[in-house]
Each structure stands twice: as C-alpha cells, then as structure tokens.
Amino acid sequence: MAINVTLPEDIGTGFAEVWDWEFAANCHPVIPAWLVRHFKKKGWASTALLTYLVETGILKSLKVCEAILSFGKHTDIWLPES
C-alpha cells in the first residue's frame, strides 16, 4: 500500500520504505549515523523499529512512501514462480 504520510498509529507489523526523517537533537550520534546509512542504502525498515523510534522521541518526524503490512497472523508464505 502506498501512504506517503506519517505512519498510522495502528500500523501492524511489516516493513515501510522510509522517505523522510528527522532525529531528535539530543539522541546519541551513533544512532542517526547507523540508521541514516541504513535508510539511504536499504530504504526499508521494520515498522516495529520505526514505531519504537517515533514513540520514544528518537525520531522527531518520519514519513514513509510505501509499506508492506500484516494485520493478522501469517501461517503460509506465497511467492510467485518467477
């Protein structure tokens, strides 16, 4: 699903493509150094991690452009043959 906004409060579990972010000024410099590198290189992060970073105030703002979410329990994995 494409959302192009901040993460919804009831995000479920999954991954989101990080589009824009701003770290709190008082967080340890290692945290932004590692996460910015990951956001720029991979682009995607766990919604659980992103929710934690926002709720604890480590991230002042966060916008995502796409997300792969699950609101229920997965018991099977399906992948196309190609």
ABEGO torsion letter per residue (X at the ends): XBAGBBBBABAEBEBBBBABBBBBAABBAAAAAAAAAAAAAAGBBBAAAAAAAAAAGABABBBBABBBBBABBBABBBBBAX
